[in-house]
Amino acid sequence: MTDAPALRIENLTKKYGDFEALKGIGFEVRPGEVFALVGPNGAGKSTTLKIVSTILVPTEGRVEVFGLDLKTRAQEVRGIISYLPEEAGAYRNLTGLQYLRFMASIFEAREDRVAACVETAAALCGLGPRLGDKIKSYSKGMTRKLLLSRTVMTAPRLAILDEPTSGLDVLNAFEIRRTVRALAAKGMSFLISSHNMLEVEFLSDRVAIISGGRILACDTAAELKRAHGAGNLEEVFVELVR
């Protein structure tokens, strides 16, 4: 299992009644890679992320996380992944520190491990003394940084981020992207979804473009631009999804 990809998806299908949201997609994420899944609204991005996160059950196909079959070993998979939804929220009447301790205690039974997770998250989010304030007083950027630090504080082998910088200003988005790249450099694998093509170019090692439940292309941003004679990834995206 040590040589297994961080994520392997084969012939993944998801149906909601008669509607087929995913039509047999497949791709792999390598250990320590930041892999971006991009596409228009309704393309199947969030459905894919929710399946990998064990929230949704696939209709057909195979998903493996570091060699663990999602269908038969979902509980083990949950122990090595973490998921940050686009619309994630936090308990507004808790302080940032109380929230981190509460979330860490869900994943760790030992007090020393809880303390270590909180220390990691506190350093990553960079909120300093504001961790002593209630979350309802935080800006959107502060809350998102707190949530990202919560997502990675348990050192998951695969972190799944849906629109990690959605609605953030340039500085906050930059800090979150820098954090993701730093964690990937230390070996953490990432599956991300984003509508921000500039962010995807900066952040990801490889990109898969999905539309209508099918993968249209998968490669590095540089190779996708070369193959399509495009100046940026946004031009590739528009050409393919049209």
DOFINU-106671 format. One record per residue: residue in one letter; x, y, z of N, C-alpha, C in turn. Coordinates in steps of 0.05 Angstrom, whole numbers, plus 5000, padded with zeros to 4 digits. Example, Ala and Ser with C-alpha at 12.3 -4.5 7.8 and 13.67 -1.06 7.14 Angstrom:
! DOFINU-106671
A526448865156524649105156526449345156S525749555142527349795143525850015157
***
This chain:
! DOFINU-106671
M501649765000500050005000501750255000T504350225007506050465008506550584980D506350414959506850514932504250594919A501950574933499350644921499050944917P497551024897496951304894495451414918A495551674922493951784944491051744938L490251754913487451714905487451594877R485851384874485451264848482451234843I481451354822478651344815478351204788E476751004786476350854761473350824755N472650914731469950874721467750954741L468151184753466351274774463751394762T461551284771458851374762457151444786K455651654783453751724804451151814791K448951684799446251754788444551854810Y442952054804440852154822438252104806G436951874811434651804795435451754767D434351894748435051864720437352044712F438152224729440352414722443052284730E444852284710447452174714449452394718A450252444743452052674750454852604742L455752364745458452274737458152034718K459552054696459251854674461751694669G462651564690464951384687467651524687I468051714705470551864706472751704719G475251784713477551664726479951844726F481451844747484051984749485451894774E488051964777489651894800490952154812V491252154838492652364852495152224865R497452344860499952224870500452324899P501952164914502752254941504152524940G503352714957504652974958503853164936E501853084920500953254897498553424905V498453664893496053824894494653784867F492353654867490853584843488353744843A487853894821485454064819483453944800L480953944808478753864792477054104786V476954194761475554444754473454394733G471454554733469254534714467054734719P465154764701462954944706461054844727N459255014736457254924756455654684745G455254484763453754254755455454044739A458054084738459753904722460253634736G459953634762460453384777462753404797K463853654800466153684818465453614847S463453754858462753714886461853424891T460453314872459553034875461952854878T464052894861466452734863467852774890L468053014899469353064925467852944948K465152944947463552834968463752524968I464052404944464452114943467052044956V469252184948471852124960471852164990S470252354999470052425028468252225043T467152035029465351825040462551935048I461852175039459252285045457152175026L457852135000456052014981457151744973V455251564965455951294956455851294926P457951194912457851194883455850984873T454751024849452950834837454650604826E456750664812458650464801461450574803G463350394798466150474797467750414823R470250484822472050414844473550664853V473750704879475350924891477150804911E479750854909481750764929483251004940V483651014966485251224979487651084992F490051134981492451004990492050694991G490750594971490350304968487950194983L486550364998484150275013481650304996D480250094992477750094976475650244991L474550454980472550614993470050465000K469350274983466850124987467049935011T469249815015469549605036471049705060R472549925058474150015080473850315086A471250405084470650685087471550795114Q471250645135472050745162475050795163E476550615151479450665151480150905134V478750945112479251175095478751435111R476551435127475851675142478051745162G479651555170481851605189484251735176I484351755149486751865137486152095118I483552175117482752405100481552625117S481252855105479753075118478453235095Y476153355101474553485080473753765089L474153955072473154235076471154305055P468554305061466554375041466654675035E465454755012465455035004463955195025E461655095034459955245053460355165082A462755075089463254995116462955225135G461955175159461655375179462955285205A463055465225464155395251462155485272Y462455385296460655455318461155745327R459355925319459956205322460156305351N458956165370459156255397461456145413L463155975399465655885411467856075403T469956085419472356225411473756045390G475656165375477156005356478555775370L479755835393481255625408479355405418Q477055485428475055285437474155105414Y473755225391472955075367475054875359L477554955358479754775351479954545371R479754605396479954385416477654195413F475254305409472854125406473253945382M474054055359474353895335476653695338A478853775351481053585354480253355372S478553405392477653195410475852985397I474653055374473052865359474852655346F477252745338479052565323481252435341E481752555363483952455381482852415409A483452175420482552115447484552215468R487152205462489152285482489452585483E489652695508489752975512492253095499D494552945500496953055488496653085458R495152895445494752915416492753145410V490753185427488953415423490553675424A492253695445493853935448495753985424A496853765414498653795391497153885366C494753785362493153865339492454165341V491654245365490954525369493354705365E495654625375498054785371498754815341T498454595326498954595297497054785283A494454765290492454935277492855225284A493555285309493955565317496255685302A498355535297500655635283499955675253L498355495242497755505213495855745207C493855785224491755985218492756265221G494856305238496056565241494256775254L492256685269490356875281491256995308G493356875319494556985344492557025366P492557265378490757315401487757305394R487157335368484357315360483057045364L484756835369483656575375482156575401G482656775418481156795443478456935439D477857035415475357165410473256975398K470757045401468656875390468756885359I468156655347468256635318466256825304K464056895318462157075306463357355301S465557415314466857675309468957665287Y469357425274471357395254470357495226S472157585210471557635182471357365167K470457375142470257125127473057005123G474957175118477757075114478856945138M478357065161479356945186477956675191T475356665186473956405191474956195172R475456265147476456065127479155965135K480956145145483556055154483355865178L481455925196481055755219480055475209L478255475190477155225180479255055165L480955195150483055045136484954925156S485655075177487554965197486254735211R483654745216482154515228482354275210T482154325183482054105164484753945164V486954085167489553955165490953905191M489853995214491353975239491853685248T490253495238490553215245492553075226A493753225208495653115189494452895172P492252955158491052755141492952695118R492852455107494552385084493352505059L490752535058489352665036487452875046A487753125038485953335046484353415021I481753435025479853485003478653765008L479153954990478354234994476554324971D474054394978472154494958472154794959E473154924938473255214936474655334961P477155264966478455344992478555644996T478655804975478856094979476456254969S474156114968471756234958470956494973G470656714959469756964971471857114987L474357024985476457165001477857374985D478957574999480457774985483257664977V484757824962487257724951489157634972L489457794994491457725014490757465029N488157435036487357195050487556955032A486856975007487056754988489956674984F491656874982494556824979495656665003E494856735027495856605050494856315051I492456265043491355985043492855825022R493255934998494655784978497555724987R498855915000501555875009501655645030T499655635047499455425067499155155054V497455135034497054885020499554785007R500954964993503454894980505554805000A505754935023507654855044507054575055L504554515059503754255069504254035048A503754105023504353905001507253845000A508954055004511854015003512753825025K511253805046511853625068510653345065G509153305042508153045036505153005037M503653205045500753185046499653205018S497653035011496453034985493853194986F493153334964490753494963489153444938L486553424941484653434919482953684923I483153874904481754124908479954184884S477854344889476154444868476154744871S476254884848476255174848475255274822H473855504823473055644798475155854790N477055894807479156104802481455974786M481556034760483555904743486356004749L486656254757489256354765490256204790E488456164809489156004833489955724825V488455594807489055324799491855304787E492455494769495155494757497355524778F496955694797498955744817499255504837L496955384843496855194865497354914858S496354824834496254544829498654434813D499154184818501254044802499953934776R497453844778496053754754493153834756V491853844733489053944732487453754715A485053684725483053544709480753724704I479853744679477653914672475253734667I473053784681470653614680468353784670S466653664654464253794645462153584637G459653624646457653424639458153154651G459653144673460152884686462352724673R463952844655466152704641468652874644I470952734646473552864646474352924617L474753184611475453264584478453264579A479953324600482953334597484153314625C486653214626488053194652491053204647D492353414658495153444654496153684671T498653754669499553994682498354234668A498254454682497154704670498854784646A501554754649503354834627502854664602E502454394606502054224583499354264571L497254324587494654384576494754634559K496154834568496355084553497855034527R500054874528501554824504499854664484A498454464493496854294475494654444462H493654654475491354804463492155074453G494755134453495755384443494555624458A494255594484492955794500494955944517G494256194524496056364540495656314570N493356204577492756154605490755924607L490455824632488655594636485755664631E485055914636482255994631481455954602E483256014584482755974555482355684548V484055514560483755224557480955134566F480255224590477755154602475355224584V475355474575473155564558473055404532E475355354520475355204495474254924499L474954794521474054514525471154494533V470254664551467454634561465454734541R466254904522464454994501463954774480
***
